[in-house]
Amino acid sequence: MPAPERIPSRSLTDTELLTLLTEGTLTVLGQVGGASNAVLHCTVAYEGEERTCAYKPVAGEQPLWDFPDGTLAQREVAAYEISRATGWDLVPPTVLREGPYGQGMCQLWIDGPGEDTPELLALVEGDEPGEGWKAVGFADVGAGKTALLVHADDARLRRLAVLDAVINNGDRKGGHLLPAPGGRLYGIDHGVTFNADDKLRTLLWGWAGEPLTEEALRVLTLLGGELAPGEPLATRMAQLITVAELEALRARVAGLLGSGTHPKPSGQWPPIPWPPV
């Protein structure tokens, strides 16, 4: 007997996806290997709809010297809230909820890029990045040789570079960039964000010191207003990060607007995450 034809899932709005992630039944399929903290691959089902998701229980977080214990899941949700407020929607729908192993972050699963997806990062010979690429810096490739690390001069990556500067992302690696169907690009793994101290570490330094786009300035202006005390976004952020971190978030938005440029490495913190992928 032939297998029944699979009926494709209907498209869900962000509101519907958030309800699914929050209210749905989580079923653990397995654990994702190689992660610093526990990452579980799950399905989530609610009222006839089912999707795959990543569930990161707080109980599986490794303590960090520079972040309060048990707060990484909240920071993942905070990154989603800021991304959603920009209108760029660069972070997959993410919620904080109870699961099989206690409270944790639950995020819509984004499949990795297909074989035909253009490269976003590369190592090239020579001292110049070439047309369509931005230079990050030189990398040791072994045997006493170096190569120039470059990333694509891509508007989606540029928006992500601005978002990372806003949320103070301490770990923007190449493996955290997920191209999706329809030309979408997502960034994932935002546990080490929103520190009150400058922690920006990223592979997206190619625009450092360059003027922000008009679009970015417009988005940052609106975001600054939404983060004003008493506004719904500010109230939501106060539930997820500390008072000092919220003030630092406001200061970073104001600083970007004041300078009108992409930030440069501070020199007080390693600018490139390790490992970079």
Buried (B, 14 or more C-beta within 10 A) or exposed (E): EEEEEEEEEEEBEEEBBBBBBBEBEBBEEEEEEEBBBBBBBBBBBBEEBBBBBBBBBBBBBEEBEEBEEEBBBBBBBBBBBBBBBBEBBBBBBBBBBEBEBEBBBBBBBBEEBEEEEEEBBBEBEEEEBEEEBBBBBEEEEEEEEEBBBBBBBBEBBBBBBBBBBBBBBBBBBBEBBBBBEEEEBBBBBBBBBBBBEBBBBBBBBBBBEEEBBEBBBEBBEEBBEBBEEEEEBBEBBEEBBBEEBBEBBBEBBEBBBEEEEBBBBEEEEEBBBEEBE
